[in-house]
Amino acid sequence: MENLKSKDPLHGITLQKIVEQLVAHYGFDTLGELIKVKCFTDNPSVKSSLIFLRKTDWARKQVEDLYVKTVSKSQN
């Protein structure tokens, strides 16, 4: 049987890994400009961002969307 790879770019990637990669790529300053949430602008950290994003669906969706766009750009 063939190994089927998921077409979902977020498959198998944790929220922590997404945030860490976005911070490494953009930094908190730019993330705060791209996604207007306090966890990226006021005393930001990966830990505080994860706490907020796990409770806030709309913000997590914005972070996931930015991650997908960033990954697709880097693969081209």
N, C-alpha and C positions, 0 to 999 in steps of 0.2 A: 504494500500500500504506500502511496506517495505521502510525503510530509506536506501538509497543507499549511501555508503561512497565512496568518491573519492579515487582512487588508487594513485593519484598524491600526493607524500609526501609534496609538497609545497602548496597544496590547502589550502587556508584560512590563510596562514602565510605571514605577510608583510615582505618586505625587511628589515625594521628597526628591527623587531623581530629576523630575521635571523642573522643580524650583531650583535645585542646585545647578542644573545646566543653564537655565535662563539667567541666573545670577552670574555665572561664570562668563556667559556670552555678552550680556547687556550691563550687568552691575545693577545695584538697587536704585541708583539715581534714574537711570533710563527706564527701568521697569516701572518705577513710580510715575513716570511721564506717560508711558504706554498704557498702563493699567492703573487707573486712579483709585487706589485703595491705601489706607493708612499703614497696613503691614509692610508696604514697600517704601513708604516715605518717612514715617515717624519711628525712629530707633529700630530700623529693620534688622531682622535675622531670619534665617531659614526656619528655625523652630517656631517663632511667633507667626511667621507666614503660614506654616503648615497648620497650626491651630486654627487660624482664621479661615483658611481655604477649605478645610475639612468641614466647617460648619456653614459655609456660604457658597451655595451652588452656583450663583451667577458669577461670582469672582473666580471660582475654580474653572468654570467654563471659559472665561476670558484667558486665564493662564494656559489652559490646555490648547485653546485655539492659537495663541501666540507661539506655543511650543511647536505645534504642527507646522505653522508657517515658517518658523525658524529652521526646523529640520528639513523641510522640503526645499528651502532656498540653499541650504548648505550641501544638499545632495545633487544640485544641478550644476 
